[in-house]
């Protein structure tokens, strides 16, 4: 299986070699399928009703804790939203702690 790099953003183009997603549901479906090696998340996606980058992290945190899902080896945030960035970093730290148990 080829390792996939996922880039969640509604306005920025994905870097070369990355798969661009526009909505959290797309990212979650790819995470459920497996093989995601890296994840780069924006927070604000233009329609909060459809979710934010933080929603992906909340889903992943629960999946790691309750179902033993293995998170991507690398998760980064490329959001310009400073307050959201802080809570997203905290979620990543929690995911890393849960995955190392």
Protein Blocks (a to p, Z undefined) as FASTA:
>chain_A
ZZddddddfkbccdehiacdfbfklmmmmmmngoiabdcddfbeoiaknopfklmmmmmm
mmmmmnopacdfbdcdfbfblklmmmmmmmmmmmmmmmmZZ
